Each structure stands twice: as C-alpha cells, then as structure tokens.
C-alpha cells in the first residue's frame, strides 16, 4: 500500500530572529562552524565531479560576461543563513553581512552560497541571502509547515523594498539565484492534479522573477529540486511506490522550470539565464559516501562532516559544496570551478 506523508518539518534547530514581522528569517542552528573546518571538509571532494558538467545548462552564454560582485539569493532551508536586511550589510570583513559567516545554516557549516561567496570566486563576492527555512513559492499554492515562513514572494518583496540600500545595478555587477521547490514538492506530491499545481507554482515563480527583472536584475540562476527521496527522512517514512511517485513530481517540477526559464530568456533578450541541475551533485556523494568520509549514504550528524546529511532532510557540507561547484561551473564569470 502506498504511504503518503507530507515532508513537513521544522527545518532544523531554529534560533529566534530579531527581525520585524515583515522580514523575519528562520534561523536553523545556533551552532556556527569556522570556515577552516568547512574548507578542510570540502577538500574531500573528488575531481571526478567535474565530469558532471553536461548535466546543467546555461540558457544564454555571453561571450565575455562581466564578473558579478553582488549575489542575491532566495530559497528555503537548503539556502538560508539567517540574513537580516535591517542589520549589517555584506562587506569585505563578512561577505554575508550577518550573522557571522557561515551563518545559521542547515549544513553544519557553509552551504552552497557560502562556498560561492568564499571559495569559488575570482574577486570579492557580497551575498545578500533572503532565503527562509520552510519556504514555498507561494503559500496560497502550497502551504509551508508554519504560516510565519517567508514565501518566495515575501522574499522578493523584502528585496525590492530594500534594493536602494545597495549599488548593484551596474552592468554585470549582480547575479540573482533561486533554489526553491523542495517544500513545494515535499508538501504536495501526493495530491490530486499535481501536474496542474506544479504549472501554477512555476507560473507564479516566474511572475516573481519578472519582478526582479523589473527591479533591474539581468543575470539569473535557477537551481532544480534535488533527489529528496534519497534523504533519510523520506527513505524512512515512504515506501518504494511513494518515492517513485514523488520522483515523478520532482521531474515534472524540474522540466517545467527549465521550459519556463527558456521562455523567459527568449522574451527578455538582455537577460542571462542559467539552469542548474542539482541531482548529479547529490548523486556523486550519495553513490560514494566513503569518498566523502561518511560510513553510508543515510547517516546524519550536525557536525556537518562525518555524514552526508546534517539531519534527516538537509544535506551537509560535502553535498552543499558539490552544488556550489556545479553552479560555479555553469555560471562562470566571477566564479571559477
């Protein structure tokens, strides 16, 4: 019998935020880790991951893209760092602004944007991260685990309301990256008319991308939903038919995202649009956990180093680093893999 469970969870250990209700971020962990530990862990990454290049797509590829300096990120707990736009802004001394690097992540150390900010770059990258743990694209389409979570729409609004705080509009000086969908899929994959729901979610997604474009954004990176059915949580709570069904919804989400990204690139000729397939990064580590210092592909540990998972639903530093490497390879410019 097919077991159908929403993957509703509290996205880790949250620390209360001092932000106002219009810009409250969900903070996943009190435990911050040093950049030294993160870098030592990431040295385990094998060169073989470079062979995954063909599995991600740059929809537009300018001949000589100007290196971006400002990275604006949006998403859920796979991306969040606890950034508060009302506090210290990114600077040379802390390129994520606040809290202290690597932020309140669900990886045990830096997440993918932390690695893009400090490892895979050829010049200073300042990262403004609006991601919120538990986020969906639109709470009216798929409800998050609690109403206080900031949807992608909320995150974009907070950015546009505060865009004047940063001088980012110079040509080639900024990149806008979105990694969302884990909760959209995880909280709805078993429902009727899921294909139609995914289409509505992606339509809303690109309405919000259009808002960013109207605000001046011109370089976009869209990350696909990873194979969350390989997480310890889903393996424990869902049977094989359920996981197969969820995998099909993930595939539908990602193909619909790619199609919409191509359409957006076609109708916005001055935009540079990239789609990153995150599945190979996860598979590289999960298929060979011993290479990354883990005893198996399902253990989890909040130290972020001894297992591939931080907890039963969130990837630890090794997988996050592999995602960052693939983004760097696809986008290029200021990022060099």
Order of alpha helices (4+ residues) and beta strands (2+ residues): alpha-beta-beta-alpha-beta-alpha-beta-alpha-alpha-beta-alpha-alpha-beta-alpha-alpha
